[in-house]
């Protein structure tokens, strides 16, 4: 089991040491624990500090691309590095890294594919009352839109399995937090929450420039993603509202035609022309929106097929990369002249240099004659693999 903790950073040379200081060195049930820093175009010494702190992998953007892009870059890099579980935390040390074992616990136990840390915003002292209310309301809206039970949707302290990471695709530029939860709910990815605490504030948020700006961008993100996955429902509600207004308008016109104009069509339409125009336009536009919804639903079906194809391509790329790595290891062992059958995948006979074939009953040449075994040949050679900086 391999776990990689990804840390998106933008000018975090002061806070990154705090993040790494509390990073766990080992977790029960985890064989390999590594860290990855995504440098989002930092202008300070973030990359140098990461290397000095012993970060296993570094991926850099040429210029600042935003938090959502940094998150997706990290996910792609973690998948290529063979992560079974990916943990995301922030470079400003907002989240307690010591709680990573509790965060990945539901995934290790097979209870969930995605875990979101619940900051329990009502208990955060440095949050203003307005911000607490907005956080709670926003999480409620995301729960309704996604069909999940996430308690703290804006929390960036989260973990996901390899399967969940392969299926999620970040397309917005503002933030990944809300979008990935809505996607997870629509793709039937099991999402749970675990309670966490938060550290003291080290710097003002770079993502939230103001309450109005946060509400505007978050609302746009939720509406866009929900419409992407439920277009027929969205357009049906919008069109249905206009059709209802049109029906009410015609009901009013018929009332006036029967009771006020005494069933005189000419007097009714000439005397109430604005109401007639409104009722007609409302019905026509409402039905047009329904037709747009049908077309959008057909397009959404094609998009789902495209996403499934993308998922399969991602899996194939990772499998091919894994096979390539194994092949390179086998070639290195062949070149070294020491390769036991136990070191090869099942069903592949071990081949030594100069036509010498190793089998389970000893070493023979191409004519089948037994060859003497070198001293210490029963011990397989160990070849280590180092981390790769990107």
BALOBA-1460 file (C-alpha; in Angstrom, 3 decimals):
// residues 390
<rec num="1" residu="x" x="0.000" y="0.000" z="0.000"/>
<rec num="2" residu="x" x="1.522" y="3.282" z="-1.153"/>
<rec num="3" residu="x" x="0.293" y="6.661" z="0.115"/>
<rec num="4" residu="x" x="1.420" y="9.990" z="-1.349"/>
<rec num="5" residu="x" x="0.627" y="13.270" z="0.401"/>
<rec num="6" residu="x" x="0.388" y="16.090" z="-2.134"/>
<rec num="7" residu="x" x="0.937" y="19.688" z="-1.040"/>
<rec num="8" residu="x" x="-0.047" y="22.472" z="-3.483"/>
<rec num="9" residu="x" x="2.209" y="25.460" z="-2.768"/>
<rec num="10" residu="x" x="2.433" y="29.047" z="-3.917"/>
<rec num="11" residu="x" x="5.140" y="31.021" z="-2.115"/>
<rec num="12" residu="x" x="5.042" y="28.813" z="0.990"/>
<rec num="13" residu="x" x="8.706" y="28.851" z="2.001"/>
<rec num="14" residu="x" x="7.761" y="30.047" z="5.495"/>
<rec num="15" residu="x" x="4.957" y="27.567" z="6.201"/>
<rec num="16" residu="x" x="6.136" y="24.460" z="4.346"/>
<rec num="17" residu="x" x="8.589" y="23.543" z="7.157"/>
<rec num="18" residu="x" x="5.637" y="23.551" z="9.569"/>
<rec num="19" residu="x" x="3.718" y="21.189" z="7.291"/>
<rec num="20" residu="x" x="6.630" y="18.779" z="6.984"/>
<rec num="21" residu="x" x="7.432" y="18.950" z="10.694"/>
<rec num="22" residu="x" x="4.124" y="17.323" z="11.634"/>
<rec num="23" residu="x" x="4.035" y="14.935" z="8.672"/>
<rec num="24" residu="x" x="3.831" y="11.297" z="9.891"/>
<rec num="25" residu="x" x="6.826" y="9.137" z="8.993"/>
<rec num="26" residu="x" x="4.898" y="5.866" z="8.978"/>
<rec num="27" residu="x" x="1.268" y="4.752" z="9.134"/>
<rec num="28" residu="x" x="0.019" y="1.300" z="10.195"/>
<rec num="29" residu="x" x="-1.158" y="-0.616" z="7.143"/>
<rec num="30" residu="x" x="0.870" y="1.568" z="4.763"/>
<rec num="31" residu="x" x="4.051" y="0.189" z="3.190"/>
<rec num="32" residu="x" x="5.303" y="3.369" z="1.516"/>
<rec num="33" residu="x" x="4.568" y="6.968" z="2.567"/>
<rec num="34" residu="x" x="5.846" y="9.755" z="0.312"/>
<rec num="35" residu="x" x="5.304" y="13.474" z="-0.138"/>
<rec num="36" residu="x" x="4.856" y="15.541" z="-3.289"/>
<rec num="37" residu="x" x="4.972" y="19.324" z="-3.582"/>
<rec num="38" residu="x" x="3.193" y="21.064" z="-6.464"/>
<rec num="39" residu="x" x="4.941" y="24.383" z="-7.001"/>
<rec num="40" residu="x" x="2.358" y="26.658" z="-8.610"/>
<rec num="41" residu="x" x="4.824" y="29.157" z="-10.043"/>
<rec num="42" residu="x" x="6.286" y="30.316" z="-6.727"/>
<rec num="43" residu="x" x="8.640" y="33.291" z="-6.808"/>
<rec num="44" residu="x" x="10.285" y="32.504" z="-3.458"/>
<rec num="45" residu="x" x="12.404" y="29.540" z="-2.286"/>
<rec num="46" residu="x" x="9.517" y="27.078" z="-1.992"/>
<rec num="47" residu="x" x="11.171" y="24.483" z="-4.253"/>
<rec num="48" residu="x" x="14.570" y="24.774" z="-2.546"/>
<rec num="49" residu="x" x="12.966" y="24.508" z="0.884"/>
<rec num="50" residu="x" x="11.018" y="21.426" z="-0.230"/>
<rec num="51" residu="x" x="14.228" y="19.719" z="-1.335"/>
<rec num="52" residu="x" x="16.000" y="20.695" z="1.877"/>
<rec num="53" residu="x" x="13.136" y="19.217" z="3.903"/>
<rec num="54" residu="x" x="13.396" y="15.881" z="2.108"/>
<rec num="55" residu="x" x="10.219" y="16.051" z="0.023"/>
<rec num="56" residu="x" x="10.230" y="12.962" z="-2.224"/>
<rec num="57" residu="x" x="8.824" y="14.556" z="-5.381"/>
<rec num="58" residu="x" x="8.476" y="18.102" z="-6.721"/>
<rec num="59" residu="x" x="6.321" y="19.137" z="-9.682"/>
<rec num="60" residu="x" x="6.489" y="22.741" z="-10.914"/>
<rec num="61" residu="x" x="4.178" y="24.935" z="-12.967"/>
<rec num="62" residu="x" x="5.614" y="27.566" z="-15.295"/>
<rec num="63" residu="x" x="3.621" y="30.448" z="-13.845"/>
<rec num="64" residu="x" x="0.750" y="30.590" z="-11.385"/>
<rec num="65" residu="x" x="-2.182" y="28.529" z="-12.701"/>
<rec num="66" residu="x" x="-4.394" y="28.495" z="-9.616"/>
<rec num="67" residu="x" x="-5.333" y="26.048" z="-6.894"/>
<rec num="68" residu="x" x="-7.605" y="23.876" z="-9.043"/>
<rec num="69" residu="x" x="-4.889" y="23.332" z="-11.674"/>
<rec num="70" residu="x" x="-2.297" y="22.587" z="-8.982"/>
<rec num="71" residu="x" x="-4.619" y="20.013" z="-7.414"/>
<rec num="72" residu="x" x="-5.179" y="18.227" z="-10.745"/>
<rec num="73" residu="x" x="-1.461" y="18.299" z="-11.544"/>
<rec num="74" residu="x" x="-0.771" y="16.675" z="-8.189"/>
<rec num="75" residu="x" x="-3.386" y="13.959" z="-8.741"/>
<rec num="76" residu="x" x="-1.920" y="13.099" z="-12.157"/>
<rec num="77" residu="x" x="1.611" y="12.969" z="-10.741"/>
<rec num="78" residu="x" x="0.579" y="10.791" z="-7.794"/>
<rec num="79" residu="x" x="-1.140" y="8.331" z="-10.109"/>
<rec num="80" residu="x" x="1.966" y="8.094" z="-12.308"/>
<rec num="81" residu="x" x="4.061" y="7.476" z="-9.194"/>
<rec num="82" residu="x" x="1.891" y="4.486" z="-8.284"/>
<rec num="83" residu="x" x="-0.091" y="5.880" z="-5.345"/>
<rec num="84" residu="x" x="-2.854" y="3.671" z="-3.963"/>
<rec num="85" residu="x" x="-4.156" y="6.499" z="-1.750"/>
<rec num="86" residu="x" x="-3.688" y="10.223" z="-2.373"/>
<rec num="87" residu="x" x="-3.911" y="12.723" z="0.479"/>
<rec num="88" residu="x" x="-4.307" y="16.434" z="-0.227"/>
<rec num="89" residu="x" x="-3.293" y="19.070" z="2.294"/>
<rec num="90" residu="x" x="-2.500" y="22.774" z="2.064"/>
<rec num="91" residu="x" x="0.914" y="24.388" z="2.124"/>
<rec num="92" residu="x" x="-0.169" y="27.046" z="4.637"/>
<rec num="93" residu="x" x="-0.306" y="24.479" z="7.470"/>
<rec num="94" residu="x" x="-4.041" y="25.013" z="7.985"/>
<rec num="95" residu="x" x="-4.637" y="21.299" z="8.525"/>
<rec num="96" residu="x" x="-3.126" y="18.968" z="11.155"/>
<rec num="97" residu="x" x="-0.884" y="16.545" z="9.291"/>
<rec num="98" residu="x" x="-0.811" y="14.289" z="12.352"/>
<rec num="99" residu="x" x="-4.439" y="13.365" z="11.539"/>
<rec num="100" residu="x" x="-3.581" y="11.859" z="8.160"/>
<rec num="101" residu="x" x="-3.795" y="8.282" z="9.580"/>
<rec num="102" residu="x" x="-7.357" y="8.979" z="10.748"/>
<rec num="103" residu="x" x="-8.169" y="10.594" z="7.390"/>
<rec num="104" residu="x" x="-7.161" y="7.566" z="5.319"/>
<rec num="105" residu="x" x="-8.589" y="5.075" z="7.827"/>
<rec num="106" residu="x" x="-11.976" y="4.610" z="6.067"/>
<rec num="107" residu="x" x="-10.198" y="3.943" z="2.766"/>
<rec num="108" residu="x" x="-7.821" y="1.414" z="4.322"/>
<rec num="109" residu="x" x="-10.803" y="-0.368" z="5.874"/>
<rec num="110" residu="x" x="-12.664" y="-0.389" z="2.553"/>
<rec num="111" residu="x" x="-15.481" y="1.818" z="3.874"/>
<rec num="112" residu="x" x="-15.047" y="4.711" z="1.430"/>
<rec num="113" residu="x" x="-13.252" y="5.853" z="-1.709"/>
<rec num="114" residu="x" x="-13.068" y="9.506" z="-0.696"/>
<rec num="115" residu="x" x="-12.740" y="11.072" z="2.758"/>
<rec num="116" residu="x" x="-13.171" y="14.778" z="3.545"/>
<rec num="117" residu="x" x="-11.917" y="16.272" z="6.793"/>
<rec num="118" residu="x" x="-14.681" y="18.051" z="8.711"/>
<rec num="119" residu="x" x="-13.181" y="21.180" z="10.294"/>
<rec num="120" residu="x" x="-16.276" y="21.609" z="12.504"/>
<rec num="121" residu="x" x="-16.520" y="25.235" z="11.420"/>
<rec num="122" residu="x" x="-18.842" y="26.233" z="14.263"/>
<rec num="123" residu="x" x="-15.938" y="25.684" z="16.661"/>
<rec num="124" residu="x" x="-13.261" y="27.582" z="14.697"/>
<rec num="125" residu="x" x="-12.509" y="30.689" z="16.731"/>
<rec num="126" residu="x" x="-10.987" y="32.838" z="13.977"/>
<rec num="127" residu="x" x="-14.038" y="32.385" z="11.694"/>
<rec num="128" residu="x" x="-16.470" y="35.303" z="11.858"/>
<rec num="129" residu="x" x="-20.176" y="34.521" z="12.478"/>
<rec num="130" residu="x" x="-20.974" y="35.454" z="8.864"/>
<rec num="131" residu="x" x="-18.295" y="33.106" z="7.528"/>
<rec num="132" residu="x" x="-19.515" y="30.266" z="9.726"/>
<rec num="133" residu="x" x="-23.075" y="30.700" z="8.444"/>
<rec num="134" residu="x" x="-21.885" y="30.827" z="4.824"/>
<rec num="135" residu="x" x="-19.730" y="27.708" z="5.285"/>
<rec num="136" residu="x" x="-22.627" y="25.760" z="6.811"/>
<rec num="137" residu="x" x="-25.102" y="26.927" z="4.145"/>
<rec num="138" residu="x" x="-22.625" y="26.209" z="1.345"/>
<rec num="139" residu="x" x="-22.013" y="22.684" z="2.616"/>
<rec num="140" residu="x" x="-25.786" y="22.106" z="2.791"/>
<rec num="141" residu="x" x="-26.193" y="23.238" z="-0.829"/>
<rec num="142" residu="x" x="-23.364" y="20.937" z="-1.942"/>
<rec num="143" residu="x" x="-24.961" y="18.012" z="-0.085"/>
<rec num="144" residu="x" x="-28.243" y="18.622" z="-1.896"/>
<rec num="145" residu="x" x="-26.528" y="18.989" z="-5.280"/>
<rec num="146" residu="x" x="-24.224" y="15.981" z="-4.892"/>
<rec num="147" residu="x" x="-26.396" y="13.585" z="-2.917"/>
<rec num="148" residu="x" x="-23.552" y="12.998" z="-0.454"/>
<rec num="149" residu="x" x="-23.349" y="13.470" z="3.319"/>
<rec num="150" residu="x" x="-20.258" y="15.707" z="3.357"/>
<rec num="151" residu="x" x="-20.324" y="17.979" z="6.403"/>
<rec num="152" residu="x" x="-17.602" y="20.446" z="5.354"/>
<rec num="153" residu="x" x="-17.553" y="20.790" z="1.561"/>
<rec num="154" residu="x" x="-14.922" y="23.588" z="1.313"/>
<rec num="155" residu="x" x="-12.365" y="21.566" z="3.295"/>
<rec num="156" residu="x" x="-9.242" y="20.818" z="1.266"/>
<rec num="157" residu="x" x="-7.946" y="18.207" z="3.712"/>
<rec num="158" residu="x" x="-9.078" y="15.036" z="1.991"/>
<rec num="159" residu="x" x="-7.984" y="11.607" z="0.831"/>
<rec num="160" residu="x" x="-9.052" y="9.488" z="-2.099"/>
<rec num="161" residu="x" x="-8.378" y="6.038" z="-3.406"/>
<rec num="162" residu="x" x="-6.669" y="5.343" z="-6.710"/>
<rec num="163" residu="x" x="-10.021" y="4.424" z="-8.268"/>
<rec num="164" residu="x" x="-11.649" y="7.697" z="-7.179"/>
<rec num="165" residu="x" x="-8.685" y="9.732" z="-8.421"/>
<rec num="166" residu="x" x="-8.938" y="8.095" z="-11.840"/>
<rec num="167" residu="x" x="-12.604" y="9.025" z="-12.160"/>
<rec num="168" residu="x" x="-12.439" y="12.654" z="-11.011"/>
<rec num="169" residu="x" x="-11.649" y="15.431" z="-13.507"/>
<rec num="170" residu="x" x="-11.293" y="19.042" z="-12.364"/>
<rec num="171" residu="x" x="-12.548" y="21.427" z="-15.051"/>
<rec num="172" residu="x" x="-13.188" y="24.655" z="-13.132"/>
<rec num="173" residu="x" x="-10.420" y="27.183" z="-12.485"/>
<rec num="174" residu="x" x="-11.511" y="28.504" z="-9.091"/>
<rec num="175" residu="x" x="-11.370" y="25.603" z="-6.631"/>
<rec num="176" residu="x" x="-11.504" y="21.827" z="-6.703"/>
<rec num="177" residu="x" x="-13.245" y="21.362" z="-3.331"/>
<rec num="178" residu="x" x="-16.877" y="21.801" z="-4.350"/>
<rec num="179" residu="x" x="-16.549" y="20.392" z="-7.858"/>
<rec num="180" residu="x" x="-14.952" y="17.102" z="-6.846"/>
<rec num="181" residu="x" x="-17.667" y="16.421" z="-4.249"/>
<rec num="182" residu="x" x="-20.464" y="17.001" z="-6.769"/>
<rec num="183" residu="x" x="-18.638" y="14.803" z="-9.279"/>
<rec num="184" residu="x" x="-18.114" y="12.088" z="-6.675"/>
<rec num="185" residu="x" x="-21.803" y="12.053" z="-5.836"/>
<rec num="186" residu="x" x="-22.876" y="11.876" z="-9.471"/>
<rec num="187" residu="x" x="-20.357" y="9.095" z="-10.180"/>
<rec num="188" residu="x" x="-21.450" y="7.010" z="-7.179"/>
<rec num="189" residu="x" x="-18.121" y="7.382" z="-5.388"/>
<rec num="190" residu="x" x="-18.607" y="6.670" z="-1.691"/>
<rec num="191" residu="x" x="-17.729" y="9.834" z="0.272"/>
<rec num="192" residu="x" x="-17.527" y="10.102" z="4.065"/>
<rec num="193" residu="x" x="-16.364" y="12.742" z="6.545"/>
<rec num="194" residu="x" x="-14.077" y="12.486" z="9.564"/>
<rec num="195" residu="x" x="-13.796" y="15.198" z="12.244"/>
<rec num="196" residu="x" x="-10.533" y="17.138" z="12.347"/>
<rec num="197" residu="x" x="-9.134" y="20.222" z="14.024"/>
<rec num="198" residu="x" x="-7.334" y="23.156" z="12.443"/>
<rec num="199" residu="x" x="-4.063" y="24.905" z="13.186"/>
<rec num="200" residu="x" x="-3.685" y="28.596" z="13.893"/>
<rec num="201" residu="x" x="-3.817" y="30.983" z="10.938"/>
<rec num="202" residu="x" x="-0.423" y="31.624" z="9.353"/>
<rec num="203" residu="x" x="-1.522" y="34.022" z="6.601"/>
<rec num="204" residu="x" x="-4.716" y="35.449" z="5.012"/>
<rec num="205" residu="x" x="-6.470" y="33.259" z="2.467"/>
<rec num="206" residu="x" x="-5.390" y="33.888" z="-1.127"/>
<rec num="207" residu="x" x="-8.449" y="32.124" z="-2.514"/>
<rec num="208" residu="x" x="-11.169" y="34.174" z="-0.801"/>
<rec num="209" residu="x" x="-10.873" y="37.884" z="-1.615"/>
<rec num="210" residu="x" x="-14.169" y="38.780" z="0.019"/>
<rec num="211" residu="x" x="-17.514" y="37.372" z="1.099"/>
<rec num="212" residu="x" x="-19.331" y="38.499" z="-2.048"/>
<rec num="213" residu="x" x="-16.565" y="37.194" z="-4.312"/>
<rec num="214" residu="x" x="-16.593" y="33.815" z="-2.549"/>
<rec num="215" residu="x" x="-20.391" y="33.487" z="-2.775"/>
<rec num="216" residu="x" x="-20.413" y="34.480" z="-6.441"/>
<rec num="217" residu="x" x="-17.679" y="32.078" z="-7.527"/>
<rec num="218" residu="x" x="-18.836" y="29.184" z="-5.343"/>
<rec num="219" residu="x" x="-22.427" y="29.506" z="-6.551"/>
<rec num="220" residu="x" x="-21.294" y="29.608" z="-10.172"/>
<rec num="221" residu="x" x="-19.173" y="26.487" z="-9.617"/>
<rec num="222" residu="x" x="-22.021" y="24.524" z="-8.007"/>
<rec num="223" residu="x" x="-24.583" y="25.532" z="-10.644"/>
<rec num="224" residu="x" x="-22.207" y="24.782" z="-13.510"/>
<rec num="225" residu="x" x="-21.213" y="21.346" z="-12.259"/>
<rec num="226" residu="x" x="-24.774" y="20.391" z="-11.323"/>
<rec num="227" residu="x" x="-26.035" y="21.468" z="-14.753"/>
<rec num="228" residu="x" x="-23.214" y="19.482" z="-16.331"/>
<rec num="229" residu="x" x="-24.385" y="16.248" z="-14.716"/>
<rec num="230" residu="x" x="-28.144" y="16.949" z="-14.462"/>
<rec num="231" residu="x" x="-28.949" y="19.097" z="-17.510"/>
<rec num="232" residu="x" x="-32.447" y="17.716" z="-18.106"/>
<rec num="233" residu="x" x="-33.495" y="18.434" z="-14.529"/>
<rec num="234" residu="x" x="-32.066" y="21.967" z="-14.582"/>
<rec num="235" residu="x" x="-33.649" y="22.943" z="-17.898"/>
<rec num="236" residu="x" x="-36.919" y="21.217" z="-16.961"/>
<rec num="237" residu="x" x="-37.225" y="23.368" z="-13.840"/>
<rec num="238" residu="x" x="-36.343" y="26.576" z="-15.712"/>
<rec num="239" residu="x" x="-38.683" y="25.821" z="-18.595"/>
<rec num="240" residu="x" x="-41.395" y="24.630" z="-16.228"/>
<rec num="241" residu="x" x="-41.316" y="27.948" z="-14.369"/>
<rec num="242" residu="x" x="-41.878" y="29.907" z="-17.590"/>
<rec num="243" residu="x" x="-44.603" y="27.516" z="-18.752"/>
<rec num="244" residu="x" x="-46.344" y="27.911" z="-15.395"/>
<rec num="245" residu="x" x="-46.255" y="31.694" z="-15.782"/>
<rec num="246" residu="x" x="-47.634" y="31.328" z="-19.308"/>
<rec num="247" residu="x" x="-50.477" y="29.085" z="-18.131"/>
<rec num="248" residu="x" x="-51.352" y="31.517" z="-15.353"/>
<rec num="249" residu="x" x="-51.309" y="34.341" z="-17.892"/>
<rec num="250" residu="x" x="-53.722" y="32.503" z="-20.175"/>
<rec num="251" residu="x" x="-55.931" y="31.638" z="-17.212"/>
<rec num="252" residu="x" x="-56.152" y="35.346" z="-16.395"/>
<rec num="253" residu="x" x="-56.951" y="36.177" z="-20.034"/>
<rec num="254" residu="x" x="-59.734" y="33.541" z="-20.161"/>
<rec num="255" residu="x" x="-61.164" y="34.896" z="-16.917"/>
<rec num="256" residu="x" x="-61.338" y="38.369" z="-18.387"/>
<rec num="257" residu="x" x="-62.761" y="37.006" z="-21.679"/>
<rec num="258" residu="x" x="-65.594" y="35.208" z="-19.894"/>
<rec num="259" residu="x" x="-66.462" y="37.489" z="-17.016"/>
<rec num="260" residu="x" x="-65.397" y="40.984" z="-18.142"/>
<rec num="261" residu="x" x="-65.605" y="40.989" z="-21.943"/>
<rec num="262" residu="x" x="-68.571" y="38.593" z="-22.129"/>
<rec num="263" residu="x" x="-66.811" y="36.169" z="-24.481"/>
<rec num="264" residu="x" x="-65.772" y="38.865" z="-26.938"/>
<rec num="265" residu="x" x="-62.410" y="37.762" z="-28.372"/>
<rec num="266" residu="x" x="-61.712" y="41.020" z="-30.162"/>
<rec num="267" residu="x" x="-62.264" y="43.123" z="-27.078"/>
<rec num="268" residu="x" x="-60.290" y="40.719" z="-24.909"/>
<rec num="269" residu="x" x="-57.184" y="40.585" z="-27.095"/>
<rec num="270" residu="x" x="-57.183" y="44.264" z="-28.042"/>
<rec num="271" residu="x" x="-57.793" y="45.433" z="-24.506"/>
<rec num="272" residu="x" x="-55.237" y="43.162" z="-22.838"/>
<rec num="273" residu="x" x="-52.578" y="42.875" z="-25.538"/>
<rec num="274" residu="x" x="-49.512" y="43.045" z="-23.182"/>
<rec num="275" residu="x" x="-50.889" y="40.157" z="-21.105"/>
<rec num="276" residu="x" x="-51.490" y="38.104" z="-24.249"/>
<rec num="277" residu="x" x="-47.964" y="38.744" z="-25.538"/>
<rec num="278" residu="x" x="-46.459" y="37.814" z="-22.166"/>
<rec num="279" residu="x" x="-48.446" y="34.578" z="-21.941"/>
<rec num="280" residu="x" x="-47.531" y="33.538" z="-25.478"/>
<rec num="281" residu="x" x="-43.815" y="34.328" z="-25.052"/>
<rec num="282" residu="x" x="-43.670" y="32.517" z="-21.702"/>
<rec num="283" residu="x" x="-45.135" y="29.342" z="-23.197"/>
<rec num="284" residu="x" x="-42.966" y="29.455" z="-26.323"/>
<rec num="285" residu="x" x="-39.720" y="30.151" z="-24.440"/>
<rec num="286" residu="x" x="-40.585" y="27.551" z="-21.796"/>
<rec num="287" residu="x" x="-41.064" y="24.827" z="-24.404"/>
<rec num="288" residu="x" x="-37.859" y="25.911" z="-26.159"/>
<rec num="289" residu="x" x="-35.952" y="25.565" z="-22.872"/>
<rec num="290" residu="x" x="-37.372" y="22.044" z="-22.493"/>
<rec num="291" residu="x" x="-36.105" y="21.195" z="-25.976"/>
<rec num="292" residu="x" x="-32.677" y="22.622" z="-25.065"/>
<rec num="293" residu="x" x="-32.747" y="20.420" z="-21.968"/>
<rec num="294" residu="x" x="-33.382" y="17.338" z="-24.093"/>
<rec num="295" residu="x" x="-30.447" y="18.223" z="-26.348"/>
<rec num="296" residu="x" x="-28.248" y="18.922" z="-23.317"/>
<rec num="297" residu="x" x="-29.187" y="15.538" z="-21.860"/>
<rec num="298" residu="x" x="-28.171" y="13.827" z="-25.102"/>
<rec num="299" residu="x" x="-24.862" y="15.710" z="-25.020"/>
<rec num="300" residu="x" x="-24.424" y="14.686" z="-21.373"/>
<rec num="301" residu="x" x="-24.820" y="11.048" z="-22.415"/>
<rec num="302" residu="x" x="-21.980" y="11.501" z="-24.897"/>
<rec num="303" residu="x" x="-19.908" y="13.219" z="-22.223"/>
<rec num="304" residu="x" x="-20.402" y="10.258" z="-19.878"/>
<rec num="305" residu="x" x="-19.139" y="7.951" z="-22.601"/>
<rec num="306" residu="x" x="-16.163" y="10.277" z="-23.114"/>
<rec num="307" residu="x" x="-15.397" y="10.271" z="-19.392"/>
<rec num="308" residu="x" x="-15.564" y="6.471" z="-19.340"/>
<rec num="309" residu="x" x="-13.144" y="6.364" z="-22.270"/>
<rec num="310" residu="x" x="-10.826" y="8.811" z="-20.484"/>
<rec num="311" residu="x" x="-10.953" y="6.611" z="-17.383"/>
<rec num="312" residu="x" x="-9.981" y="3.550" z="-19.415"/>
<rec num="313" residu="x" x="-7.165" y="5.469" z="-21.137"/>
<rec num="314" residu="x" x="-5.805" y="6.580" z="-17.777"/>
<rec num="315" residu="x" x="-5.830" y="3.001" z="-16.490"/>
<rec num="316" residu="x" x="-4.099" y="1.769" z="-19.633"/>
<rec num="317" residu="x" x="-1.412" y="4.458" z="-19.348"/>
<rec num="318" residu="x" x="-0.725" y="3.532" z="-15.739"/>
<rec num="319" residu="x" x="-0.643" y="-0.186" z="-16.540"/>
<rec num="320" residu="x" x="1.711" y="0.397" z="-19.460"/>
<rec num="321" residu="x" x="3.942" y="2.547" z="-17.268"/>
<rec num="322" residu="x" x="4.009" y="-0.202" z="-14.643"/>
<rec num="323" residu="x" x="4.880" y="-2.831" z="-17.270"/>
<rec num="324" residu="x" x="7.615" y="-0.581" z="-18.644"/>
<rec num="325" residu="x" x="9.116" y="-0.173" z="-15.179"/>
<rec num="326" residu="x" x="9.072" y="-3.918" z="-14.613"/>
<rec num="327" residu="x" x="10.603" y="-4.504" z="-18.022"/>
<rec num="328" residu="x" x="13.435" y="-2.074" z="-17.315"/>
<rec num="329" residu="x" x="14.093" y="-3.817" z="-14.004"/>
<rec num="330" residu="x" x="14.230" y="-7.217" z="-15.743"/>
<rec num="331" residu="x" x="16.633" y="-5.885" z="-18.387"/>
<rec num="332" residu="x" x="18.884" y="-4.462" z="-15.678"/>
<rec num="333" residu="x" x="18.946" y="-7.804" z="-13.903"/>
<rec num="334" residu="x" x="19.648" y="-9.621" z="-17.148"/>
<rec num="335" residu="x" x="22.547" y="-7.286" z="-17.866"/>
<rec num="336" residu="x" x="23.888" y="-7.860" z="-14.381"/>
<rec num="337" residu="x" x="24.053" y="-11.603" z="-15.069"/>
<rec num="338" residu="x" x="22.160" y="-12.576" z="-11.936"/>
<rec num="339" residu="x" x="18.444" y="-13.226" z="-12.366"/>
<rec num="340" residu="x" x="16.460" y="-15.900" z="-10.572"/>
<rec num="341" residu="x" x="13.126" y="-17.227" z="-11.706"/>
<rec num="342" residu="x" x="11.549" y="-15.965" z="-8.503"/>
<rec num="343" residu="x" x="12.305" y="-12.426" z="-9.637"/>
<rec num="344" residu="x" x="10.277" y="-12.722" z="-12.870"/>
<rec num="345" residu="x" x="6.502" y="-12.515" z="-13.310"/>
<rec num="346" residu="x" x="4.701" y="-15.857" z="-13.279"/>
<rec num="347" residu="x" x="4.963" y="-17.825" z="-16.504"/>
<rec num="348" residu="x" x="8.100" y="-16.069" z="-17.814"/>
<rec num="349" residu="x" x="11.232" y="-18.258" z="-17.761"/>
<rec num="350" residu="x" x="14.402" y="-16.677" z="-16.488"/>
<rec num="351" residu="x" x="17.067" y="-16.133" z="-19.154"/>
<rec num="352" residu="x" x="20.716" y="-15.543" z="-18.345"/>
<rec num="353" residu="x" x="23.387" y="-14.161" z="-20.725"/>
<rec num="354" residu="x" x="25.121" y="-16.274" z="-23.434"/>
<rec num="355" residu="x" x="22.262" y="-18.752" z="-23.945"/>
<rec num="356" residu="x" x="22.124" y="-19.840" z="-20.316"/>
<rec num="357" residu="x" x="18.614" y="-20.609" z="-19.124"/>
<rec num="358" residu="x" x="17.679" y="-20.664" z="-15.454"/>
<rec num="359" residu="x" x="14.925" y="-23.027" z="-14.422"/>
<rec num="360" residu="x" x="13.464" y="-24.283" z="-11.196"/>
<rec num="361" residu="x" x="15.695" y="-27.387" z="-11.245"/>
<rec num="362" residu="x" x="19.021" y="-25.665" z="-11.819"/>
<rec num="363" residu="x" x="20.955" y="-23.832" z="-14.519"/>
<rec num="364" residu="x" x="21.445" y="-25.444" z="-17.942"/>
<rec num="365" residu="x" x="22.823" y="-24.324" z="-21.269"/>
<rec num="366" residu="x" x="20.926" y="-24.363" z="-24.544"/>
<rec num="367" residu="x" x="21.749" y="-28.088" z="-25.004"/>
<rec num="368" residu="x" x="20.217" y="-29.013" z="-21.663"/>
<rec num="369" residu="x" x="23.554" y="-29.804" z="-19.917"/>
<rec num="370" residu="x" x="23.774" y="-28.778" z="-16.287"/>
<rec num="371" residu="x" x="26.090" y="-25.904" z="-15.413"/>
<rec num="372" residu="x" x="27.737" y="-25.296" z="-12.055"/>
<rec num="373" residu="x" x="25.962" y="-22.820" z="-9.767"/>
<rec num="374" residu="x" x="27.937" y="-19.746" z="-8.700"/>
<rec num="375" residu="x" x="28.441" y="-19.187" z="-5.021"/>
<rec num="376" residu="x" x="25.664" y="-17.202" z="-3.404"/>
<rec num="377" residu="x" x="23.368" y="-17.601" z="-6.412"/>
<rec num="378" residu="x" x="20.457" y="-18.530" z="-4.160"/>
<rec num="379" residu="x" x="20.294" y="-14.922" z="-2.938"/>
<rec num="380" residu="x" x="18.402" y="-12.627" z="-5.335"/>
<rec num="381" residu="x" x="20.038" y="-9.304" z="-6.072"/>
<rec num="382" residu="x" x="18.213" y="-6.342" z="-4.603"/>
<rec num="383" residu="x" x="17.764" y="-3.369" z="-6.865"/>
<rec num="384" residu="x" x="16.452" y="-0.223" z="-5.163"/>
<rec num="385" residu="x" x="14.469" y="2.529" z="-6.806"/>
<rec num="386" residu="x" x="14.999" y="6.161" z="-5.967"/>
<rec num="387" residu="x" x="12.510" y="9.022" z="-6.038"/>
<rec num="388" residu="x" x="12.184" y="11.158" z="-9.096"/>
<rec num="389" residu="x" x="11.978" y="14.919" z="-8.972"/>
<rec num="390" residu="x" x="9.787" y="16.548" z="-11.548"/>
